Amino acid sequence: MARARFGISSTAVLLGAAVLAQSVAADDLSGAYLGGNFGRARNSYDTGFIDGQIASAAADSGDTVDFSARSIQRMSDAWWADAGYFFTPYVGIDAAFLHIGEMKYVAVGRLTSLFGSQSIRTENEVTSHGPALSLILRLPLTESFAADLRLGDYYGKAALDDSVNVGSNSTSTIASKSGSSLLAGVGASYTIGGHVSIRLDYLRINKTGSDDTIGKFSVNLATAGVSYTF
């Protein structure tokens, strides 16, 4: 009976060692790579910033604005292209260029002055794109499947395209601001043939933009992509 237990225990140890050897045999995952992702982004942006700018401009002329209806489109397409290098199967650096989508905002109402009132309509679009540099920590789970954590800096150019129509008159302005934002994400990849990886990624970019020119917005991205390791 003791021999039988010893035999079973030895077999379990050997099987465990084989699984461990398989999970860490991911040395070929190190090296340079190129990739790209495409997906959807959802932003959180305070449209009160735009309302406040319009109300302030109206007040400077002695007028008042009352918006009666608003429409906000927060979902949009997003994509990025990246290149990087894994120094080991577990630690790498990634350089990317991202387009993190856009927010569209429309508001209609009345502009009231001493001479009466007129209809007012404002159409706005906030977009952001730019480079990012990230550290990637990867955990190979098997020879083909791995999970990873991404932390870096997004240096994006955010732009606000603002169009205001009062009666038959129309004015347009464009403002932009570049700055750094925190980028964080998690992902998973499945490698085929040792070089091609299919990816799923979630990214969070926190408060890109500017308080004084275009407002700030945060973005959540869910994407799928492909990378090639050389």
N, C-alpha and C positions, 0 to 999 in steps of 0.2 A: 504494500500500500504506500509506503514511504517513497519507494522508487517511482511509483506511478505519479505521486504528487510532484516529485522532483522533475519528472519528465514533462509534465504539464507546465510547471513554472518555467522551465528552460525554454519550452516552445513559445510561451507568452513573451519572455524577454527577447527572444530572437525576432519575433514578429514586431514587437515594439521598436526594436532597433532598426528593422527594415523600414517601418513607417517613418521613423525619424530621419533616416538616411534619405528617404525619398523627399521629405519636406524640405531638407536643407540642401538638396542637390540642385539648387537654383542659382549656382554661381554664374551660369550663362545669362542670367538676367541683368548682370551688370554691363556697363558700356553706354554708348551714345544712342539716342533715339530721336525720332521725329513723330509728330502726331497731330491730330485735330479732333475737335469735338463740336457737336451741334445739338441744340436743345431749346429749352424754354426758360425764360426768366420772369420773375415776378418782383416788382419793386414796391417799396413803401416810401411814398413821397407826400409831404404835407402841402397840399394845394392851397392852403391858407397863405403861403408865401406869395403866390401869384395874385390871389385876391387882394392881399395887403398892398402889393405894389400898384395895382390898378386903382384901388381906393385912395392911396396916397397921391397918385398923379391927378386924380379927379379933385381931391381936396385942395391941391395947390391952385386949381383954377376956380375954386369956390363951388364945385359940383359934388354930388353924392351918387354913389353906385349901389344898386340893389340887385343882386343876382337871384333869379327865381328858379333856375334849373341848371344842373351840372351833370357832366358825364366824364368818367375817368376810365381809361383803358390801362391797366397795370401789367397785363401779360403781353409778352412779345418774344420773338425769336432771339436767340443768342448763340454765339459761336466763339471758338478760339483755336489758334494754331500754336503749337509749342515745340520746343526742342530742349533736350536735357541730357544729363549724364548721371548714371548711377555709379558711384565710386565702389560700392559693394552692393550685394543684393538687397541691402536694407536702407541705405542712405543715398539720396541723390539731390540734384539741384535742377530746377525747371525754369526756363525762360519762355514767356508766352505773350502773344498779343490777343487781347480780348475785345469783343464787342458785346457789351452786357445788356443790350436791349434798349427800349425806350418807353417812356410814359407819355400818354396823350391825354390832354385835359381840355374840355370845352365847357364854357359857361355862358349863359345868356341871361339878360335882365334889362333894366332901365337905368339910364343916366339922366339925372334930374339937375337942372340948372335954373337960374332966374328967368330964363326965357322959355321954360317948358321942359319936356322930357323926350328922350329919344331911345330907341332900342340900342343895346350894346351886346356884342358877342366877342368873346375872346377864345382863340384857339392856340394851344400851347403844346410843344413837344420837347421833352427833356431826353437827351441821349448821352451815352458815355462809352468811350473806347480808349484803349491804351495798353501799354506793356505791364507785365507783372513778373516778379522774380520770387520764387518760392523754394523752400526746403521741403523735401518729400521724405517721409519715413515709411518704409514699406515692410510688410510682414508676409513673407511667402508662406502660404498654408499647405500647398502641395507644389509639385513641379509646374503645374499649369495655372493655379489660382493664387491670387495675392490680394491683400487689402492694404490700403495706404492712407496716410494722414498728410495733409498739405497745409503749410503755413507760410505766408509771405506778404509782400507789399504790392499793391496795385497802384500804379501812377497813371491815373486816368484823366482824360480831358472830358469834362461834362459841359454840355451846351444846352441853353434854353432858347428855343425859337418861339417868339411870342408875336401873335397877330391880333390886333384889336380893331373891330369894326364898330363905329358909332354912326348910326344912320347910314348915309351913303359914303362916309369917309373911312379910310382904312390906313392903319400904320402898322409897321412890322419892325421888330428889333431882334437882334441875336446877341446873346452874351455867353461867354464861355470861361471856364476856369479849370486849370490843371492842378492836381494835388495828389498826395498819397492817401491810401485807404488800407485798412487791414483786410487781408484775404485769408480765409480759412476754408478747408474742405475735407471731405472724406471720399474715398473711391474704392473700386474693386476692378480687377482686371483678370482676364482669362487668356492665356498665351497659347497660340496654335503654331506648331512647327518650330518653336524656339525663337521666333523673330516677330511674328505678328500678334498683337494683343488687342482684344476687344475690351473697351472700358465703359464703366458707368461712374459718373462723378456728380457730387453735390458740392456747390461752392456758395459761400456767403461773402459778399463784399459790403463793408460797413461804412455808410455815410460818405459816399463820394460826392463831390460838388463843393459849394461854398455858401455860407450863411448870408453873405451880403450881395451876391450877384445872381445866383440861380437857385438857391436852396439846396438842401442836401437830401439824398435818397439812398436807401440801402437796397441791395438786390440779392435775391436767392436764385441760383441757377441749378437746373437739373439737366444733365447732358449725357449723351452717349457718343463714343468715338472710337478711333482706331489709332494705334501707334506701331511703329516699326523700330525694333532694336537691331543695331548693326553688329 
